[in-house]
Amino acid sequence: MTLPWIVLIAYILTSIVFITYLLTRKSFLVSLSRLFYICCAGLHLLLIVFAWHKIHNLPLTSPSQAMNMIIFLASLVFMPLIWRKSTIVLGAFFLPVATCILAFLLPSQSLLISSAIGSNRYLYPLHTLSVVLGEALFVVAFVTSLVYLIHEKIIMRGSLHTPISGLPALLLLDKILYASLSLGFIAITIGMIFGGLWATALDIPLGSIAPKVTAGGVMWAVFALSLHQRFAIGWKGSRTAIITLIGFCLMLVLFFGIRWAYPHAHGIGLL
């Protein structure tokens, strides 16, 4: 059995443990869930290191590698939340999403195939890492938004005695959502700056990267709007959560749609 398959199986098993804890709230599953989560993240890190050694590049030269890194970084961001008893159940919502995405990525060999990144080997990794980190934080914001809306609906229906009703407090979820959106927005902004410097250093024509630049600008604007509305007119809670869900879906459409319609949106052979 290859390492990618081992990582995928680890995510599946960890998802099952977390979902079981969410539904049963057995105390012994708290420690077991955290143990599985550490093993899962450790195996994922090992896979990234293996891919790095195999292709002699940071594994960020293809959409599959970028999405794989997004899931890994998101799992690291969730790590401190898993260690808090009040937020450990967030893993039951994040892990199934991560598992479904990895199920499309890991069985293929695309993680072990390197593309050229041009003569500048510093600005491109900085650009990509910043953007990927921002997108990982948006994954956290998406999961938090989903849990917020579910919890709010449970409260409105008065279903307070079901196992799934013991979700983190709305105020706590709103704080996590705000923090992940703010940090993600900063990371995306930095990534766009590095991307501009990288394209300039290689004299890449604007026309060849215009689709990707436009997609990035649209995504940036959506999350900028969310933060602006929060500060300007006090939008919090469900309104921010809904905007985040829309923004995340838009991010996925742009991520895969641009790659499908414009396979060389970052230049020949590039992500």
ABEGO torsion letter per residue (X at the ends): XBAAAAAAAAAAAAAAAAAAAAAAGBAAAAAAAAAAAAAAAAAAAAAAAAAAAAAGBBBAABAAAAAAAAAAAAAAAAAAAAABAAAAAAAAAAAAAAAAAAAAAAABAAAABBBBAEABAAAAAAAAAAAAAAAAAAAAAAAAAAAAAAAAAAAAAGBAABAAABBBBAAAAAAAAAAAAAAAAAAAAAAAAAAAAAAAAAGBBAAAAAAAAAAAAAAAAAAAAAAAAAAAAGBBEAAAAAAAAAAAAAAAAAAAAAAAABAAAAEBGBX
